[in-house]
Amino acid sequence: MNTYSHAHVMAIALDYPWNITPRMLSVVAGILARREALDVAPTPALEAEHREAIQAAIANRKNLPQPRVGSVAVIPVHGVLAPRGDAFSDASGITSYARLSQQLRKAVADKGVRNVVLDIDSPGGSVAGNQEFAAEVMRARTQKPIVAVAQYLAASAAYQIASAATEIVAAPSAQVGSIGTYSIHNDLSAALEKFGIKRTYISAGTGKVDGNETGPLTEGALARRQKSVNEAYDAFVNTVVRGRGEGTSEAKVRDTWGAHVYGAREAKDLGLVDKIATLDQTLERLLDAGDASDRAALAAYRNDDDATVDTPQAHVRVCTGQDRRREMLGRMLFEQQL
């Protein structure tokens, strides 16, 4: 991994709380711990382990571009969510709030778009940028219907985004929820001592080096971290209450729903989602059956992997063999940076 990318990912992971599932948090924390250990004392075995962990984390990345299907703009919300992204982020399975915001604004401004679908398959991600993008989704739904489709995971930060939409749809096998917030602190004091390394911080300003990784958190640092986590969690709950509307109280979100992940049926019974349907079924419902362009677009989306359809509203394309080759190339380039 190049130095800039490593530093950027480390800053996101350690400087901000996370709205992410416990399983993915352990994956992220493990990768970061191995990376830090490599910086302290690199070994071929640890390097191989680090590479394998990253490959496992992105194995299910859905990196293919989504089509504009007739009058419906489809925005993919896939993988771990982060504030900003670059070529490295794209290859490693990170989706940036900045890119999502750009895509949403474009869809809302497009007069040919009648509905916007957020195609969500994400365990969540960084708190930084999450609240702002959710607020943007909530504003956008006052102009056009925004439909969030969980196919197949809308958890933590991804559920915060979904809750801001006009409605939430879950595929039959989807999982949604995990309304909770984390923060990470790695205590590397034992590892440093093992390799005979003693780090000294020279600083100015009260609390400047509080929470550094060379020792356990002090009571003061822990209290400040907890306050930050609480603030992010409160914002998460507030988004869900406002987004889900009537019948969704703060007490219900905090105490009844909690930070659990639910299957589609239970989620609907509890009120976390509105409908159970696949992405294809949702597109069929949203497209205008009386519009020839919409009917042609849906047929191309379903039946022809290499089809393109010219319509009065938009040029509609689906994923092609070239797109898949581009994804493979992206992954090869990513591997070369490890």
C-alpha positions as a Markdown table, in Angstrom:
| # | Residue | x | y | z |
|---|---|---|---|---|
| 1 | Met | 0.0 | 0.0 | 0.0 |
| 2 | Asn | 1.5 | 3.4 | -0.9 |
| 3 | Thr | 2.4 | 5.8 | 1.9 |
| 4 | Tyr | -0.3 | 8.4 | 1.1 |
| 5 | Ser | -3.1 | 5.8 | 0.9 |
| 6 | His | -2.0 | 4.2 | 4.2 |
| 7 | Ala | -1.9 | 7.5 | 6.0 |
| 8 | His | -5.3 | 8.6 | 4.6 |
| 9 | Val | -7.0 | 5.3 | 5.6 |
| 10 | Met | -5.4 | 5.4 | 9.0 |
| 11 | Ala | -6.6 | 9.0 | 9.6 |
| 12 | Ile | -10.2 | 8.1 | 8.7 |
| 13 | Ala | -10.1 | 5.0 | 10.8 |
| 14 | Leu | -8.6 | 6.4 | 14.0 |
| 15 | Asp | -9.7 | 10.1 | 13.9 |
| 16 | Tyr | -13.4 | 9.5 | 13.5 |
| 17 | Pro | -16.0 | 7.2 | 15.0 |
| 18 | Trp | -17.6 | 4.6 | 12.8 |
| 19 | Asn | -21.1 | 3.6 | 12.0 |
| 20 | Ile | -20.4 | 0.0 | 10.8 |
| 21 | Thr | -21.3 | -3.6 | 11.6 |
| 22 | Pro | -19.3 | -5.3 | 14.4 |
| 23 | Arg | -18.0 | -8.0 | 11.9 |
| 24 | Met | -16.7 | -5.4 | 9.4 |
| 25 | Leu | -15.3 | -3.3 | 12.3 |
| 26 | Ser | -13.2 | -6.3 | 13.4 |
| 27 | Val | -12.0 | -6.7 | 9.8 |
| 28 | Val | -11.0 | -3.0 | 9.5 |
| 29 | Ala | -9.4 | -3.0 | 13.0 |
| 30 | Gly | -7.4 | -6.2 | 12.2 |
| 31 | Ile | -6.1 | -4.8 | 8.9 |
| 32 | Leu | -5.1 | -1.6 | 10.5 |
| 33 | Ala | -3.3 | -3.4 | 13.4 |
| 34 | Arg | -1.4 | -5.6 | 10.9 |
| 35 | Arg | -0.5 | -2.5 | 8.9 |
| 36 | Glu | 0.8 | -0.7 | 12.0 |
| 37 | Ala | 2.8 | -3.9 | 13.0 |
| 38 | Leu | 4.3 | -3.9 | 9.6 |
| 39 | Asp | 5.5 | -0.3 | 10.0 |
| 40 | Val | 7.1 | -1.3 | 13.4 |
| 41 | Ala | 8.8 | -4.5 | 12.3 |
| 42 | Pro | 8.1 | -5.7 | 8.7 |
| 43 | Thr | 8.3 | -9.4 | 7.9 |
| 44 | Pro | 7.4 | -11.4 | 4.8 |
| 45 | Ala | 4.9 | -13.5 | 6.8 |
| 46 | Leu | 3.1 | -10.5 | 8.2 |
| 47 | Glu | 3.1 | -8.8 | 4.8 |
| 48 | Ala | 1.4 | -11.9 | 3.2 |
| 49 | Glu | -1.1 | -12.0 | 6.0 |
| 50 | His | -1.9 | -8.4 | 5.5 |
| 51 | Arg | -2.4 | -8.9 | 1.8 |
| 52 | Glu | -4.7 | -11.8 | 2.3 |
| 53 | Ala | -6.8 | -9.9 | 4.8 |
| 54 | Ile | -7.4 | -7.0 | 2.4 |
| 55 | Gln | -8.3 | -9.4 | -0.4 |
| 56 | Ala | -10.8 | -11.1 | 1.8 |
| 57 | Ala | -12.3 | -7.8 | 2.8 |
| 58 | Ile | -12.9 | -6.8 | -0.8 |
| 59 | Ala | -13.8 | -10.2 | -2.3 |
| 60 | Asn | -17.5 | -9.4 | -2.6 |
| 61 | Arg | -17.0 | -5.8 | -3.8 |
| 62 | Lys | -19.6 | -4.9 | -6.4 |
| 63 | Asn | -17.5 | -2.5 | -8.5 |
| 64 | Leu | -19.5 | -2.6 | -11.8 |
| 65 | Pro | -21.2 | 0.6 | -12.8 |
| 66 | Gln | -25.0 | 0.7 | -12.4 |
| 67 | Pro | -27.2 | 1.8 | -15.4 |
| 68 | Arg | -29.6 | 4.7 | -15.7 |
| 69 | Val | -32.7 | 2.7 | -16.3 |
| 70 | Gly | -35.1 | 4.8 | -18.3 |
| 71 | Ser | -36.6 | 7.5 | -16.0 |
| 72 | Val | -34.9 | 5.9 | -12.9 |
| 73 | Ala | -31.4 | 6.9 | -11.8 |
| 74 | Val | -29.7 | 4.1 | -10.0 |
| 75 | Ile | -26.9 | 5.1 | -7.5 |
| 76 | Pro | -24.8 | 2.3 | -6.1 |
| 77 | Val | -24.0 | 2.5 | -2.4 |
| 78 | His | -21.6 | -0.4 | -2.1 |
| 79 | Gly | -18.8 | -1.4 | 0.2 |
| 80 | Val | -17.3 | 0.5 | 3.1 |
| 81 | Leu | -18.3 | 4.2 | 3.1 |
| 82 | Ala | -15.7 | 7.0 | 3.6 |
| 83 | Pro | -15.7 | 10.8 | 3.3 |
| 84 | Arg | -13.6 | 11.1 | 0.1 |
| 85 | Gly | -12.1 | 8.7 | -2.4 |
| 86 | Asp | -9.6 | 8.3 | -5.2 |
| 87 | Ala | -8.5 | 5.6 | -7.6 |
| 88 | Phe | -7.1 | 3.6 | -4.7 |
| 89 | Ser | -10.4 | 3.8 | -2.9 |
| 90 | Asp | -12.3 | 2.7 | -6.0 |
| 91 | Ala | -10.2 | -0.4 | -6.4 |
| 92 | Ser | -10.2 | -1.3 | -2.7 |
| 93 | Gly | -14.0 | -1.3 | -2.4 |
| 94 | Ile | -14.5 | 2.0 | -0.7 |
| 95 | Thr | -17.4 | 4.3 | -1.8 |
| 96 | Ser | -17.0 | 8.0 | -0.9 |
| 97 | Tyr | -19.8 | 10.2 | 0.3 |
| 98 | Ala | -18.4 | 12.9 | -2.0 |
| 99 | Arg | -19.0 | 10.7 | -5.1 |
| 100 | Leu | -22.5 | 9.7 | -3.9 |
| 101 | Ser | -23.3 | 13.4 | -3.3 |
| 102 | Gln | -22.2 | 14.2 | -6.8 |
| 103 | Gln | -24.3 | 11.4 | -8.3 |
| 104 | Leu | -27.4 | 12.4 | -6.3 |
| 105 | Arg | -27.2 | 16.1 | -7.3 |
| 106 | Lys | -26.9 | 15.1 | -11.0 |
| 107 | Ala | -29.9 | 12.8 | -10.8 |
| 108 | Val | -32.0 | 15.4 | -9.0 |
| 109 | Ala | -31.1 | 18.1 | -11.6 |
| 110 | Asp | -31.8 | 15.8 | -14.5 |
| 111 | Lys | -35.3 | 16.6 | -15.8 |
| 112 | Gly | -35.5 | 13.1 | -17.4 |
| 113 | Val | -35.2 | 11.4 | -14.0 |
| 114 | Arg | -38.5 | 10.9 | -12.2 |
| 115 | Asn | -37.3 | 8.5 | -9.5 |
| 116 | Val | -33.9 | 7.9 | -7.8 |
| 117 | Val | -32.9 | 4.5 | -6.5 |
| 118 | Leu | -30.1 | 4.0 | -4.0 |
| 119 | Asp | -28.9 | 0.4 | -4.6 |
| 120 | Ile | -27.4 | -0.4 | -1.2 |
| 121 | Asp | -25.1 | -3.2 | -0.3 |
| 122 | Ser | -22.9 | -1.8 | 2.5 |
| 123 | Pro | -21.9 | -2.6 | 6.1 |
| 124 | Gly | -21.6 | 1.1 | 6.8 |
| 125 | Gly | -18.4 | 3.1 | 7.3 |
| 126 | Ser | -17.0 | 6.4 | 8.6 |
| 127 | Val | -19.2 | 8.9 | 10.6 |
| 128 | Ala | -17.3 | 11.7 | 8.8 |
| 129 | Gly | -19.5 | 12.8 | 6.0 |
| 130 | Asn | -22.4 | 10.3 | 6.8 |
| 131 | Gln | -24.7 | 12.8 | 8.5 |
| 132 | Glu | -24.1 | 15.4 | 5.8 |
| 133 | Phe | -25.0 | 13.0 | 3.0 |
| 134 | Ala | -28.0 | 11.7 | 4.8 |
| 135 | Ala | -29.2 | 15.3 | 5.2 |
| 136 | Glu | -28.7 | 15.8 | 1.4 |
| 137 | Val | -30.8 | 12.7 | 0.7 |
| 138 | Met | -33.5 | 14.1 | 2.9 |
| 139 | Arg | -33.5 | 17.4 | 1.0 |
| 140 | Ala | -33.5 | 15.6 | -2.3 |
| 141 | Arg | -36.6 | 13.6 | -1.5 |
| 142 | Thr | -38.6 | 16.9 | -1.3 |
| 143 | Gln | -37.9 | 17.2 | -5.1 |
| 144 | Lys | -38.1 | 13.6 | -6.3 |
| 145 | Pro | -38.9 | 10.3 | -4.7 |
| 146 | Ile | -35.7 | 8.6 | -3.4 |
| 147 | Val | -36.1 | 4.9 | -2.9 |
| 148 | Ala | -33.4 | 3.0 | -0.9 |
| 149 | Val | -33.2 | -0.7 | -1.8 |
| 150 | Ala | -31.2 | -3.0 | 0.5 |
| 151 | Gln | -29.8 | -5.7 | -1.7 |
| 152 | Tyr | -28.4 | -7.2 | 0.3 |
| 153 | Leu | -27.0 | -5.2 | 3.3 |
| 154 | Ala | -28.0 | -1.8 | 4.6 |
| 155 | Ala | -26.3 | -1.6 | 8.0 |
| 156 | Ser | -25.1 | 1.3 | 10.2 |
| 157 | Ala | -24.0 | 4.3 | 8.1 |
| 158 | Ala | -25.7 | 2.7 | 5.1 |
| 159 | Tyr | -29.0 | 2.4 | 7.0 |
| 160 | Gln | -28.6 | 6.0 | 8.2 |
| 161 | Ile | -28.6 | 7.0 | 4.5 |
| 162 | Ala | -31.5 | 4.7 | 3.7 |
| 163 | Ser | -33.6 | 6.1 | 6.5 |
| 164 | Ala | -33.3 | 9.5 | 4.9 |
| 165 | Ala | -35.0 | 8.3 | 1.7 |
| 166 | Thr | -38.6 | 8.5 | 0.8 |
| 167 | Glu | -39.0 | 4.8 | 1.4 |
| 168 | Ile | -36.9 | 1.7 | 2.2 |
| 169 | Val | -37.2 | -1.6 | 0.3 |
| 170 | Ala | -35.4 | -4.7 | 1.4 |
| 171 | Ala | -34.7 | -7.7 | -0.8 |
| 172 | Pro | -36.2 | -10.9 | 0.7 |
| 173 | Ser | -32.7 | -12.1 | 1.9 |
| 174 | Ala | -31.5 | -8.6 | 2.9 |
| 175 | Gln | -30.2 | -7.6 | 6.3 |
| 176 | Val | -30.8 | -4.1 | 7.7 |
| 177 | Gly | -30.3 | -2.1 | 10.9 |
| 178 | Ser | -27.2 | -1.9 | 13.2 |
| 179 | Ile | -28.0 | 1.6 | 14.5 |
| 180 | Gly | -24.9 | 2.2 | 16.6 |
| 181 | Thr | -21.5 | 3.9 | 16.6 |
| 182 | Tyr | -17.9 | 2.8 | 17.3 |
| 183 | Ser | -14.5 | 4.3 | 17.8 |
| 184 | Ile | -11.2 | 2.5 | 17.5 |
| 185 | His | -8.1 | 2.8 | 19.7 |
| 186 | Asn | -5.1 | 0.5 | 19.1 |
| 187 | Asp | -2.8 | 0.1 | 22.1 |
| 188 | Leu | 0.6 | -0.8 | 20.5 |
| 189 | Ser | 2.7 | -0.5 | 23.7 |
| 190 | Ala | 3.3 | -4.3 | 24.0 |
| 191 | Ala | 4.3 | -4.6 | 20.4 |
| 192 | Leu | 6.7 | -1.6 | 20.6 |
| 193 | Glu | 8.2 | -3.0 | 23.8 |
| 194 | Lys | 8.7 | -6.4 | 22.1 |
| 195 | Phe | 10.7 | -4.9 | 19.4 |
| 196 | Gly | 12.7 | -2.6 | 21.7 |
| 197 | Ile | 11.1 | 0.6 | 20.4 |
| 198 | Lys | 10.4 | 3.5 | 22.8 |
| 199 | Arg | 8.5 | 6.4 | 21.2 |
| 200 | Thr | 8.6 | 9.9 | 22.6 |
| 201 | Tyr | 6.0 | 12.6 | 21.7 |
| 202 | Ile | 7.2 | 16.2 | 21.9 |
| 203 | Ser | 4.1 | 18.4 | 21.9 |
| 204 | Ala | 2.5 | 21.7 | 22.9 |
| 205 | Gly | -1.1 | 22.2 | 23.8 |
| 206 | Thr | -3.1 | 20.4 | 26.5 |
| 207 | Gly | -4.3 | 17.0 | 25.3 |
| 208 | Lys | -2.5 | 17.2 | 21.9 |
| 209 | Val | -1.2 | 13.6 | 22.2 |
| 210 | Asp | -4.0 | 12.2 | 24.2 |
| 211 | Gly | -5.2 | 8.8 | 22.9 |
| 212 | Asn | -2.0 | 8.0 | 21.0 |
| 213 | Glu | -1.4 | 4.4 | 20.2 |
| 214 | Thr | 1.7 | 3.9 | 22.4 |
| 215 | Gly | -0.4 | 3.2 | 25.5 |
| 216 | Pro | -3.9 | 2.7 | 26.9 |
| 217 | Leu | -6.4 | 5.6 | 26.9 |
| 218 | Thr | -6.4 | 7.9 | 29.8 |
| 219 | Glu | -9.6 | 8.6 | 31.6 |
| 220 | Gly | -9.8 | 12.0 | 30.0 |
| 221 | Ala | -9.1 | 10.7 | 26.5 |
| 222 | Leu | -11.6 | 8.0 | 27.0 |
| 223 | Ala | -14.3 | 10.5 | 28.1 |
| 224 | Arg | -13.6 | 12.7 | 25.1 |
| 225 | Arg | -13.8 | 9.7 | 22.7 |
| 226 | Gln | -17.0 | 8.6 | 24.3 |
| 227 | Lys | -18.5 | 12.0 | 23.9 |
| 228 | Ser | -17.6 | 12.0 | 20.2 |
| 229 | Val | -19.2 | 8.6 | 19.8 |
| 230 | Asn | -22.3 | 9.7 | 21.7 |
| 231 | Glu | -22.7 | 12.8 | 19.5 |
| 232 | Ala | -22.4 | 10.7 | 16.3 |
| 233 | Tyr | -24.9 | 8.2 | 17.7 |
| 234 | Asp | -27.4 | 10.9 | 18.6 |
| 235 | Ala | -27.2 | 12.3 | 15.1 |
| 236 | Phe | -27.8 | 8.8 | 13.7 |
| 237 | Val | -30.9 | 8.3 | 15.8 |
| 238 | Asn | -32.2 | 11.8 | 14.9 |
| 239 | Thr | -31.8 | 11.0 | 11.2 |
| 240 | Val | -33.7 | 7.8 | 11.6 |
| 241 | Val | -36.5 | 9.4 | 13.6 |
| 242 | Arg | -37.0 | 12.2 | 11.1 |
| 243 | Gly | -36.6 | 10.1 | 8.1 |
| 244 | Arg | -38.9 | 7.3 | 9.1 |
| 245 | Gly | -41.5 | 9.8 | 10.2 |
| 246 | Glu | -44.7 | 9.2 | 12.1 |
| 247 | Gly | -44.6 | 6.2 | 14.5 |
| 248 | Thr | -40.9 | 6.2 | 14.8 |
| 249 | Ser | -39.9 | 7.6 | 18.2 |
| 250 | Glu | -36.4 | 8.1 | 19.7 |
| 251 | Ala | -37.2 | 5.5 | 22.4 |
| 252 | Lys | -38.2 | 3.0 | 19.7 |
| 253 | Val | -34.9 | 3.5 | 17.8 |
| 254 | Arg | -32.7 | 3.4 | 20.8 |
| 255 | Asp | -34.4 | 0.8 | 23.0 |
| 256 | Thr | -36.5 | -1.4 | 20.7 |
| 257 | Trp | -34.5 | -1.5 | 17.4 |
| 258 | Gly | -31.2 | -1.0 | 19.1 |
| 259 | Ala | -27.9 | -1.8 | 17.2 |
| 260 | His | -29.2 | -5.2 | 16.0 |
| 261 | Val | -29.2 | -6.3 | 12.4 |
| 262 | Tyr | -32.6 | -7.7 | 11.2 |
| 263 | Gly | -33.7 | -9.9 | 8.3 |
| 264 | Ala | -36.1 | -8.4 | 5.8 |
| 265 | Arg | -39.3 | -9.8 | 7.3 |
| 266 | Glu | -38.5 | -8.8 | 10.9 |
| 267 | Ala | -37.3 | -5.4 | 9.8 |
| 268 | Lys | -40.6 | -4.8 | 8.0 |
| 269 | Asp | -42.6 | -5.9 | 11.0 |
| 270 | Leu | -40.6 | -3.6 | 13.3 |
| 271 | Gly | -40.9 | -0.7 | 10.8 |
| 272 | Leu | -37.3 | -0.4 | 9.7 |
| 273 | Val | -38.3 | -0.9 | 6.1 |
| 274 | Asp | -41.5 | -0.3 | 4.1 |
| 275 | Lys | -41.6 | -3.1 | 1.5 |
| 276 | Ile | -39.9 | -6.4 | 0.7 |
| 277 | Ala | -38.9 | -6.6 | -3.0 |
| 278 | Thr | -35.8 | -7.0 | -5.2 |
| 279 | Leu | -34.1 | -4.2 | -7.1 |
| 280 | Asp | -35.6 | -5.5 | -10.3 |
| 281 | Gln | -39.1 | -5.6 | -8.9 |
| 282 | Thr | -38.6 | -2.0 | -7.5 |
| 283 | Leu | -37.4 | -0.8 | -10.9 |
| 284 | Glu | -40.5 | -2.4 | -12.6 |
| 285 | Arg | -42.8 | -0.7 | -10.1 |
| 286 | Leu | -41.2 | 2.8 | -10.5 |
| 287 | Leu | -40.9 | 2.7 | -14.3 |
| 288 | Asp | -43.9 | 4.0 | -16.3 |
| 289 | Ala | -45.5 | 1.0 | -18.0 |
| 290 | Gly | -47.2 | 3.4 | -20.4 |
| 291 | Asp | -43.9 | 4.9 | -21.5 |
| 292 | Ala | -42.2 | 3.1 | -24.4 |
| 293 | Ser | -38.8 | 4.3 | -23.4 |
| 294 | Asp | -39.2 | 3.0 | -19.9 |
| 295 | Arg | -40.4 | -0.4 | -21.1 |
| 296 | Ala | -37.4 | -0.7 | -23.5 |
| 297 | Ala | -35.0 | 0.3 | -20.8 |
| 298 | Leu | -36.3 | -2.3 | -18.4 |
| 299 | Ala | -36.1 | -5.0 | -21.0 |
| 300 | Ala | -32.5 | -4.1 | -21.8 |
| 301 | Tyr | -31.6 | -4.0 | -18.2 |
| 302 | Arg | -33.0 | -7.5 | -17.5 |
| 303 | Asn | -32.2 | -9.4 | -20.7 |
| 304 | Asp | -29.1 | -8.1 | -22.5 |
| 305 | Asp | -25.8 | -7.8 | -20.8 |
| 306 | Asp | -24.4 | -5.8 | -23.8 |
| 307 | Ala | -27.4 | -3.8 | -24.7 |
| 308 | Thr | -27.7 | -0.1 | -25.1 |
| 309 | Val | -31.0 | 1.7 | -25.6 |
| 310 | Asp | -31.4 | 5.2 | -27.0 |
| 311 | Thr | -34.4 | 6.9 | -25.5 |
| 312 | Pro | -35.7 | 10.5 | -25.7 |
| 313 | Gln | -34.9 | 10.8 | -22.0 |
| 314 | Ala | -31.5 | 9.3 | -21.7 |
| 315 | His | -28.9 | 7.0 | -23.2 |
| 316 | Val | -29.4 | 3.8 | -21.1 |
| 317 | Arg | -26.6 | 1.3 | -20.8 |
| 318 | Val | -26.0 | -1.8 | -18.8 |
| 319 | Cys | -22.8 | -3.5 | -17.7 |
| 320 | Thr | -20.7 | -4.9 | -20.6 |
| 321 | Gly | -17.8 | -7.3 | -20.9 |
| 322 | Gln | -15.6 | -4.2 | -21.2 |
| 323 | Asp | -16.9 | -3.0 | -17.8 |
| 324 | Arg | -16.0 | -6.4 | -16.2 |
| 325 | Arg | -12.5 | -6.3 | -17.7 |
| 326 | Arg | -12.1 | -2.7 | -16.3 |
| 327 | Glu | -13.0 | -4.0 | -12.9 |
| 328 | Met | -10.4 | -6.8 | -13.2 |
| 329 | Leu | -7.8 | -4.3 | -14.2 |
| 330 | Gly | -8.7 | -2.1 | -11.2 |
| 331 | Arg | -8.1 | -4.9 | -8.9 |
| 332 | Met | -4.8 | -5.8 | -10.5 |
| 333 | Leu | -3.6 | -2.2 | -10.0 |
| 334 | Phe | -4.8 | -2.2 | -6.4 |
| 335 | Glu | -2.8 | -5.4 | -5.7 |
| 336 | Gln | 0.3 | -3.7 | -7.0 |
| 337 | Gln | 0.0 | -1.0 | -4.4 |
| 338 | Leu | -0.2 | -3.4 | -1.4 |
